[in-house]
Amino acid sequence: MIIIIICRFLVLSPIAVNKTSLLVDQLYRSHQSWLHQWLRQKLGNTDQAADLVQDTFIKLLQTRDELFGIKEPRAYLTSIAKNLLIDQVRRKRIEQAYLDGLSQMEYMLDAVASPEEQMQIIQAINQLCKSLEGVSEKAQQAFILHYLEGYTHKEIAERLNVSTKMIQKYLASCLIQCYQNRQDMDACI
């Protein structure tokens, strides 16, 4: 019934509307319940199946020129329904990827520090840089690699071409320098 109403709104000659309307009406009455049952089995959801049946017949109306050459209506309807189902799955995947991207962006926005936190971070980095000025360049590299980048003593030793014992000494000297710098700052306050 809905399909016949839709046909009347199409811009066609009255004869073509009559032929198309009759053909679509006949296809709908003959195959709608079968197509709905077939889709319900495929999807496992009656409402989605009903929506897809309607979409299938709307697609059928859009390809009205091919209607008159249909020899196997069920195969033709099944083909349209499968293509619509594939389109629906693709659309859902794109929507999910978009939603995942949005949630990732939301997480990133939550991780952005407030202006006050940014200022504290900058001050801490400045203090750290000032503290590390009093140690050798290799000690600075060892400190950064270990505490900021997460390298092990062995990995740092290989990278700097020194022993792991030397890395321990470098890190100890950096920590002592940081401690002394902190003591100096506390004394000024």
C-alpha positions in Angstrom: 0.0 0.0 0.0 2.8 2.4 0.9 4.6 1.5 -2.3 1.6 2.5 -4.4 1.4 5.9 -2.7 5.0 6.5 -3.4 4.6 5.5 -7.1 1.9 8.2 -7.5 4.4 10.9 -6.4 7.0 9.9 -9.0 7.1 12.0 -12.1 6.1 9.6 -14.8 3.5 9.4 -17.5 0.1 8.1 -16.2 0.5 5.0 -18.3 3.9 4.3 -16.8 2.7 5.0 -13.3 -0.1 2.5 -13.8 2.1 -0.2 -15.2 4.8 0.4 -12.6 2.3 0.7 -9.7 0.7 -2.6 -10.7 4.0 -4.4 -11.0 5.4 -3.1 -7.8 2.1 -3.8 -6.0 2.1 -7.3 -7.4 5.7 -7.9 -6.3 5.1 -6.4 -2.9 2.0 -8.5 -2.2 3.6 -11.7 -3.5 7.1 -11.4 -2.0 7.0 -8.9 0.9 6.3 -11.5 3.7 8.8 -14.0 2.2 11.5 -11.3 2.0 10.7 -10.1 5.6 11.0 -13.6 6.9 14.3 -14.2 5.0 15.8 -11.0 6.3 14.6 -11.6 9.8 16.5 -15.0 9.8 19.6 -13.2 8.4 19.5 -10.3 10.9 17.8 -11.8 13.9 15.7 -8.6 14.3 12.2 -8.1 13.1 12.3 -4.3 13.1 15.6 -4.1 11.1 14.2 -6.7 8.7 11.0 -4.6 8.2 13.1 -1.5 7.6 15.2 -3.3 5.1 12.2 -4.7 3.3 10.8 -1.2 2.8 14.3 0.0 1.7 14.4 -2.8 -0.8 11.0 -1.9 -2.4 12.0 1.8 -2.4 15.2 0.8 -4.3 13.0 -1.3 -6.6 10.9 1.8 -7.4 14.1 3.8 -8.1 15.1 1.2 -10.7 11.7 1.1 -12.3 13.0 0.7 -15.9 14.4 -2.7 -15.0 11.1 -3.9 -13.4 9.6 -5.1 -16.6 12.5 -7.5 -17.4 12.5 -9.3 -14.0 12.2 -13.1 -14.6 13.1 -14.2 -11.0 11.6 -11.7 -8.6 12.8 -13.4 -5.5 16.4 -13.5 -6.7 16.1 -9.9 -7.8 14.7 -8.8 -4.4 17.3 -10.9 -2.6 20.1 -9.2 -4.6 18.8 -5.7 -3.8 18.3 -6.6 -0.1 21.9 -8.1 0.1 23.4 -5.0 -1.4 21.4 -2.8 1.0 22.5 -5.0 3.9 26.2 -4.6 2.8 25.7 -0.9 2.5 24.2 -0.8 6.0 27.2 -2.8 7.5 29.6 -0.5 5.8 27.8 2.6 7.1 27.8 1.1 10.6 31.5 0.4 10.4 32.2 4.0 9.3 29.9 5.3 12.1 31.8 3.2 14.6 35.2 4.3 13.4 33.9 7.9 13.6 32.6 7.4 17.2 35.9 5.7 18.2 37.8 8.7 16.8 35.5 11.1 18.7 36.0 9.2 22.0 39.8 9.2 21.4 39.7 13.0 20.8 37.6 13.4 24.0 40.2 11.4 25.9 43.0 13.6 24.5 41.1 16.7 25.4 40.6 15.4 29.0 44.4 14.9 29.1 45.2 18.5 28.2 46.5 20.3 31.3 44.9 23.5 32.5 46.9 26.7 32.2 47.9 26.5 35.9 49.1 22.9 35.4 50.9 23.9 32.3 52.7 26.6 34.2 53.7 24.1 37.0 55.0 21.7 34.4 57.1 24.5 32.8 58.5 25.5 36.1 59.4 21.9 37.0 61.2 21.5 33.7 63.0 24.7 34.2 64.1 23.6 37.7 65.2 20.2 36.3 67.2 21.9 33.5 68.9 24.2 36.1 69.7 21.2 38.3 71.2 19.2 35.4 73.4 22.1 34.3 75.8 21.1 37.1 76.5 17.6 35.7 78.2 16.2 32.6 76.5 15.9 29.2 76.5 12.0 29.5 75.0 12.2 32.9 72.2 14.5 31.5 71.6 12.0 28.7 71.5 9.1 31.1 69.0 10.9 33.4 66.7 11.8 30.5 66.9 8.3 28.9 66.2 6.6 32.2 63.6 8.9 34.0 61.8 10.4 31.0 62.1 7.8 28.3 62.1 4.7 30.4 65.3 3.0 29.3 67.0 0.5 31.5 70.5 0.9 32.8 71.8 -1.7 30.4 70.2 0.0 27.4 71.6 3.4 28.4 75.0 1.9 28.9 75.0 0.4 25.4 73.8 3.6 23.9 76.4 5.8 25.6 79.2 3.2 25.3 79.9 3.1 29.1 79.4 0.4 31.8 76.2 0.0 33.8 78.2 1.0 36.9 78.9 4.3 35.2 75.2 4.8 34.4 74.5 4.3 38.1 77.1 7.0 39.0 75.6 9.4 36.4 72.1 8.9 37.8 73.3 9.3 41.4 75.1 12.6 40.5 72.0 13.9 38.8 69.8 13.1 41.7 72.2 14.7 44.2 72.3 17.8 42.0 68.5 17.9 41.9 68.3 17.5 45.7 70.9 20.3 46.3 69.0 22.6 43.9 65.8 21.8 45.8 67.5 22.6 49.1 68.7 25.9 47.7 65.2 26.8 46.5 63.7 26.0 49.9 66.3 28.1 51.7 65.3 31.1 49.6 61.6 30.8 50.5 
